[in-house]
Amino acid sequence: MFYREAGQFKASYQADQQIFPIRQDRVAVWALIVFFAAVVPVIADQYWLKAILIPVLIFSLAALGLNILTGYAGQLSLGSAAFMAVGAFGAYNFMLRIDGMPFLLALVMGGLCAAAVGVLFGLPSLRIKGFYLAVATLAAQFFIVWALVKFPWFSNYSSSGVISTQEISILGFVFDGPTSKYMLTLAVVVVLALAAKNMVRSSTGRAWMAVRDMDVAAEVIGIRPMRTKLIAFAVSSFYCGVAGALYAYTYLGTVEPEGFNLDLSFKILFMIIIGGTGSIMGSFLGAAFIVLLPILLDNFVPSLLGDLVSSSFVSNFQLIVFGGMIIFFLIVEPHGLARLWQIGKEKLRLWPFPH
């Protein structure tokens, strides 16, 4: 009954083009932002902030970048972790080699470096698609990690290849604790998520979806596939690059190229499969699911079975559950958790009438 748009009239183009046209959605989004910005830092301890909430936000941003490319533009990629590595090492080198470089500017520059690399490896999408494009982006995954290891300049000639990130300082305020780093990560993710939500509703987003659904028909009606696909690769890689920089600076503090391996790329791909392709909310739901599930299994299985199971069994059981969930969502609900949420909202809009 309360989730209805009846009586909410649009009297201007601005009102009609709002990101969240239904008042209840706007209230819910602002309530969530206020809750995570004002309430969570007060009630959550350092473990929750550093080990759970910050990685959930960072992986949500990376999944959002992959969702723009795969869910909205229809271009399959297996190189998300490599673009995260470019963003992390790019931001590190900008901070290292340019005196007085602001952190937020280094974050943007790292994302732009990832966007440039993404466009470079997105060029094969003009000729190939599907499985063959996935193989091309897989080559990007191995090549970028190899380049970061092979050329020690990127890691400031560190013998181990590990980089230790610099101190985060914005306008004289130092972000050195879990709470401040969580707030910074939350602010960046919220801004970029709202920008992505608006972008997919623009002419660029409609062009992405047209190319995804039928590229030949999109070209016939005047959409330029080359430009559209490369923009999708650039925007997706930018989001992954910013996520990689946050991953290095606000989460780990020290990273190495091997930390952005193929397993991380597959993990991000699983996030959008479980959360829902072509959905902004699905990126957040999938990231939360993938990050929280191992923690729940690590605590639930030993408490349920006690000494009957070993730690190796629990880790293998996690892989079994991951694989089972992927198969389940591909068969039962290909659009993931976001579709289940959408169905729930539709039922609320019709309740209590039969449907």
ABEGO torsion letter per residue (X at the ends): XABBABGBBBABAAAAABABABAAAAAAAAAAAAAAAAAAAAABBAAAAAAAAAAAAAAAAAAAAAAAAAAAAGBBBAAAAAAAAAAAAAAAAAAAABBGBBAAAAAAAAAAAAAAAAAAAAAAAAABBEAAAAAAAAAAAAAAAAAAAABAAAAGGBAAGBBBBBBBBBGGBBBABAAAAAAAAAAAAAAAAAAAAAAAABAAAAAAAAAAABAAAAAAAGBBAAAAAAAAAAAAAAAAAAAAAAAAAAAAGBBBAAABBAAAAAAAAAAAAAAEBGBAAAAAAAAAAAAAAAAAAAAAAAAAAEAABBAAAAAAAAAAAAAAAAAAAAAABAAEAAAAAAAAAAAAAAOABBX
